[in-house]
Amino acid sequence: MAGWTTCTGTALLLPLDNIDTDQLIPARFMSAPRSQGYGSYLLHDLRRDANSELLADFPLNQHDGVRILVAGRNFGSGSSREAAVYTLVDAGITAVIAPSFGDIFSSNAVNNGLLPARIGADAAATLYRLLENGPTEISIDLATGRLHCGTTELRFDLQDSWRTKLINGWDDIDLTLQHAEAIRDYAKTRHSTAPWAWPTTAN
C-alpha cells in the first residue's frame, strides 16, 4: 500500500447520516473476487434502481473523478466488513470527511490507505455550504491535520498512529515491526527474570 501526505481532488457532498457498511456494499456482492474491483458496487442500492440502472439524480452518479466524499454523521457504522472500504478505494475515493465514523470502519479505512477525516459540527456546516452547489476542489494535508477548500481552512481530527500509518503506507503489522528491537529486548529480559513462563525441553 502506497503512503501519502497530501491529496488534492474533487470533493462531493453526500449529506446523509448513518451511511452504514451494508449500504456501502450490499452483502450479496461480497462473493466477487477483489481482483475484479469493487468500485461499481459502491452504494449500489442507493445509486441504482431495481434494474441496476444508475439513478440520474443521485449525486455520485452526476460527477466523474470524485476523490473525496463529504458525508453526514456516523459514516461506516454497522457491520465490520472490510469490503466497505474496498469499494470506496476501488471507486477512487482517497478520503471521507464526516462529523463521526464507525470505529471498525475507521480502522479498516486507515489500513487500506483511506482517510477518515473527522470534523466538528461547525466545520461540517461550513463544508456543506461550500459544496452545496456542486463538487469543489479540496486539498488535504495529513501532516498538519488541515484541509483547504478555496480560501477556507479547516482542521480535522486523526489519531497520531493512524496519521503515521497513512503517511508511510503501513498496516498494523508494519506499525508493530517498527518496534521489533524493543520487542526482542523485552523478550530477552523477560526470559531471564521469569524463566518459569517459558517452555522447557522435555526430558
Contacts in CASP RR format, 6 or more apart in sequence:
PFRMAT RR
TARGET T0000
AUTHOR 0000-0000-0000
METHOD contacts of the structure
MODEL  1
MAGWTTCTGTALLLPLDNIDTDQLIPARFMSAPRSQGYGSYLLHDLRRDA
NSELLADFPLNQHDGVRILVAGRNFGSGSSREAAVYTLVDAGITAVIAPS
FGDIFSSNAVNNGLLPARIGADAAATLYRLLENGPTEISIDLATGRLHCG
TTELRFDLQDSWRTKLINGWDDIDLTLQHAEAIRDYAKTRHSTAPWAWPT
TAN
1 112 0 8 1.000
1 113 0 8 1.000
1 169 0 8 1.000
1 170 0 8 1.000
1 171 0 8 1.000
2 169 0 8 1.000
3 113 0 8 1.000
3 166 0 8 1.000
3 167 0 8 1.000
3 168 0 8 1.000
3 169 0 8 1.000
4 94 0 8 1.000
4 113 0 8 1.000
4 142 0 8 1.000
4 166 0 8 1.000
4 167 0 8 1.000
4 169 0 8 1.000
5 141 0 8 1.000
5 142 0 8 1.000
5 143 0 8 1.000
5 167 0 8 1.000
6 139 0 8 1.000
6 140 0 8 1.000
6 141 0 8 1.000
6 142 0 8 1.000
7 67 0 8 1.000
7 68 0 8 1.000
7 94 0 8 1.000
7 95 0 8 1.000
7 115 0 8 1.000
7 139 0 8 1.000
7 140 0 8 1.000
8 137 0 8 1.000
8 138 0 8 1.000
8 139 0 8 1.000
8 140 0 8 1.000
9 67 0 8 1.000
9 68 0 8 1.000
9 94 0 8 1.000
9 137 0 8 1.000
9 138 0 8 1.000
9 139 0 8 1.000
10 63 0 8 1.000
10 65 0 8 1.000
10 66 0 8 1.000
10 67 0 8 1.000
10 68 0 8 1.000
10 135 0 8 1.000
10 136 0 8 1.000
10 137 0 8 1.000
11 66 0 8 1.000
11 67 0 8 1.000
11 68 0 8 1.000
11 69 0 8 1.000
11 70 0 8 1.000
11 97 0 8 1.000
11 131 0 8 1.000
11 135 0 8 1.000
11 136 0 8 1.000
11 137 0 8 1.000
11 138 0 8 1.000
11 149 0 8 1.000
12 59 0 8 1.000
12 60 0 8 1.000
12 63 0 8 1.000
12 66 0 8 1.000
12 68 0 8 1.000
12 69 0 8 1.000
12 70 0 8 1.000
12 131 0 8 1.000
12 134 0 8 1.000
12 135 0 8 1.000
13 59 0 8 1.000
13 70 0 8 1.000
13 127 0 8 1.000
13 128 0 8 1.000
13 131 0 8 1.000
13 132 0 8 1.000
13 134 0 8 1.000
13 135 0 8 1.000
14 59 0 8 1.000
14 60 0 8 1.000
14 69 0 8 1.000
14 70 0 8 1.000
14 71 0 8 1.000
14 72 0 8 1.000
15 70 0 8 1.000
15 71 0 8 1.000
15 72 0 8 1.000
15 128 0 8 1.000
16 71 0 8 1.000
16 72 0 8 1.000
17 72 0 8 1.000
17 73 0 8 1.000
17 74 0 8 1.000
18 73 0 8 1.000
18 74 0 8 1.000
18 77 0 8 1.000
19 43 0 8 1.000
19 71 0 8 1.000
19 72 0 8 1.000
19 74 0 8 1.000
19 75 0 8 1.000
19 76 0 8 1.000
19 77 0 8 1.000
20 74 0 8 1.000
20 76 0 8 1.000
20 77 0 8 1.000
20 78 0 8 1.000
20 79 0 8 1.000
21 76 0 8 1.000
21 77 0 8 1.000
21 78 0 8 1.000
21 79 0 8 1.000
21 80 0 8 1.000
21 81 0 8 1.000
21 83 0 8 1.000
21 84 0 8 1.000
21 105 0 8 1.000
22 78 0 8 1.000
22 79 0 8 1.000
23 43 0 8 1.000
23 45 0 8 1.000
23 46 0 8 1.000
24 42 0 8 1.000
24 43 0 8 1.000
24 76 0 8 1.000
24 84 0 8 1.000
24 87 0 8 1.000
24 88 0 8 1.000
25 38 0 8 1.000
25 41 0 8 1.000
25 42 0 8 1.000
25 44 0 8 1.000
25 81 0 8 1.000
25 83 0 8 1.000
25 84 0 8 1.000
25 86 0 8 1.000
25 87 0 8 1.000
26 41 0 8 1.000
26 44 0 8 1.000
26 45 0 8 1.000
27 81 0 8 1.000
29 38 0 8 1.000
29 41 0 8 1.000
29 44 0 8 1.000
29 83 0 8 1.000
30 81 0 8 1.000
30 83 0 8 1.000
32 38 0 8 1.000
32 41 0 8 1.000
34 86 0 8 1.000
37 86 0 8 1.000
37 90 0 8 1.000
38 83 0 8 1.000
38 86 0 8 1.000
38 87 0 8 1.000
38 90 0 8 1.000
38 91 0 8 1.000
39 87 0 8 1.000
39 88 0 8 1.000
39 90 0 8 1.000
39 91 0 8 1.000
39 92 0 8 1.000
40 91 0 8 1.000
41 87 0 8 1.000
42 60 0 8 1.000
42 87 0 8 1.000
42 88 0 8 1.000
42 90 0 8 1.000
42 91 0 8 1.000
42 93 0 8 1.000
43 58 0 8 1.000
43 60 0 8 1.000
44 52 0 8 1.000
46 58 0 8 1.000
47 54 0 8 1.000
47 55 0 8 1.000
47 58 0 8 1.000
47 60 0 8 1.000
47 61 0 8 1.000
48 54 0 8 1.000
48 55 0 8 1.000
49 55 0 8 1.000
54 61 0 8 1.000
55 61 0 8 1.000
56 62 0 8 1.000
60 66 0 8 1.000
63 134 0 8 1.000
63 135 0 8 1.000
65 92 0 8 1.000
66 92 0 8 1.000
66 93 0 8 1.000
66 135 0 8 1.000
67 92 0 8 1.000
67 93 0 8 1.000
67 94 0 8 1.000
67 95 0 8 1.000
68 93 0 8 1.000
68 94 0 8 1.000
68 95 0 8 1.000
68 96 0 8 1.000
68 97 0 8 1.000
68 138 0 8 1.000
68 140 0 8 1.000
69 88 0 8 1.000
69 93 0 8 1.000
69 95 0 8 1.000
69 96 0 8 1.000
69 97 0 8 1.000
70 96 0 8 1.000
70 97 0 8 1.000
70 98 0 8 1.000
70 124 0 8 1.000
70 127 0 8 1.000
70 128 0 8 1.000
70 131 0 8 1.000
70 138 0 8 1.000
71 96 0 8 1.000
71 97 0 8 1.000
71 98 0 8 1.000
72 98 0 8 1.000
72 99 0 8 1.000
72 124 0 8 1.000
73 98 0 8 1.000
73 99 0 8 1.000
73 100 0 8 1.000
74 98 0 8 1.000
74 100 0 8 1.000
74 101 0 8 1.000
74 102 0 8 1.000
75 96 0 8 1.000
75 98 0 8 1.000
75 100 0 8 1.000
75 101 0 8 1.000
75 102 0 8 1.000
75 105 0 8 1.000
75 116 0 8 1.000
76 84 0 8 1.000
76 101 0 8 1.000
76 102 0 8 1.000
76 105 0 8 1.000
77 101 0 8 1.000
77 102 0 8 1.000
77 105 0 8 1.000
78 102 0 8 1.000
78 105 0 8 1.000
80 104 0 8 1.000
80 105 0 8 1.000
80 108 0 8 1.000
82 108 0 8 1.000
82 112 0 8 1.000
84 105 0 8 1.000
84 108 0 8 1.000
85 105 0 8 1.000
85 108 0 8 1.000
85 109 0 8 1.000
85 111 0 8 1.000
85 112 0 8 1.000
85 114 0 8 1.000
86 112 0 8 1.000
88 96 0 8 1.000
88 109 0 8 1.000
88 114 0 8 1.000
89 112 0 8 1.000
89 113 0 8 1.000
89 114 0 8 1.000
93 114 0 8 1.000
94 113 0 8 1.000
94 114 0 8 1.000
94 115 0 8 1.000
94 140 0 8 1.000
95 114 0 8 1.000
95 115 0 8 1.000
95 116 0 8 1.000
95 117 0 8 1.000
95 140 0 8 1.000
96 109 0 8 1.000
96 114 0 8 1.000
96 115 0 8 1.000
96 116 0 8 1.000
96 117 0 8 1.000
97 117 0 8 1.000
97 119 0 8 1.000
97 127 0 8 1.000
97 138 0 8 1.000
97 147 0 8 1.000
97 156 0 8 1.000
98 116 0 8 1.000
98 117 0 8 1.000
98 118 0 8 1.000
98 119 0 8 1.000
98 124 0 8 1.000
99 118 0 8 1.000
99 119 0 8 1.000
99 120 0 8 1.000
99 121 0 8 1.000
99 124 0 8 1.000
100 118 0 8 1.000
101 109 0 8 1.000
101 116 0 8 1.000
101 118 0 8 1.000
105 116 0 8 1.000
106 116 0 8 1.000
106 162 0 8 1.000
109 115 0 8 1.000
109 116 0 8 1.000
110 116 0 8 1.000
110 162 0 8 1.000
110 165 0 8 1.000
110 166 0 8 1.000
111 165 0 8 1.000
111 171 0 8 1.000
111 172 0 8 1.000
113 165 0 8 1.000
113 166 0 8 1.000
113 169 0 8 1.000
115 140 0 8 1.000
115 142 0 8 1.000
115 158 0 8 1.000
115 166 0 8 1.000
116 158 0 8 1.000
117 140 0 8 1.000
117 147 0 8 1.000
117 156 0 8 1.000
117 157 0 8 1.000
117 158 0 8 1.000
118 156 0 8 1.000
118 157 0 8 1.000
118 158 0 8 1.000
119 127 0 8 1.000
119 154 0 8 1.000
119 155 0 8 1.000
119 156 0 8 1.000
119 157 0 8 1.000
120 157 0 8 1.000
123 154 0 8 1.000
123 155 0 8 1.000
123 156 0 8 1.000
126 152 0 8 1.000
126 154 0 8 1.000
127 149 0 8 1.000
127 154 0 8 1.000
130 136 0 8 1.000
130 149 0 8 1.000
130 150 0 8 1.000
130 152 0 8 1.000
131 149 0 8 1.000
136 149 0 8 1.000
136 150 0 8 1.000
137 149 0 8 1.000
137 150 0 8 1.000
138 147 0 8 1.000
138 148 0 8 1.000
138 149 0 8 1.000
139 147 0 8 1.000
139 148 0 8 1.000
139 149 0 8 1.000
140 146 0 8 1.000
140 147 0 8 1.000
140 156 0 8 1.000
141 147 0 8 1.000
141 148 0 8 1.000
142 158 0 8 1.000
142 163 0 8 1.000
142 166 0 8 1.000
142 167 0 8 1.000
143 163 0 8 1.000
143 167 0 8 1.000
145 155 0 8 1.000
145 156 0 8 1.000
145 158 0 8 1.000
145 163 0 8 1.000
146 153 0 8 1.000
146 154 0 8 1.000
146 155 0 8 1.000
146 156 0 8 1.000
147 153 0 8 1.000
147 154 0 8 1.000
147 155 0 8 1.000
147 156 0 8 1.000
148 154 0 8 1.000
158 166 0 8 1.000
161 175 0 8 1.000
164 170 0 8 1.000
164 175 0 8 1.000
165 171 0 8 1.000
165 174 0 8 1.000
165 175 0 8 1.000
168 174 0 8 1.000
170 178 0 8 1.000
176 183 0 8 1.000
190 197 0 8 1.000
191 198 0 8 1.000
END
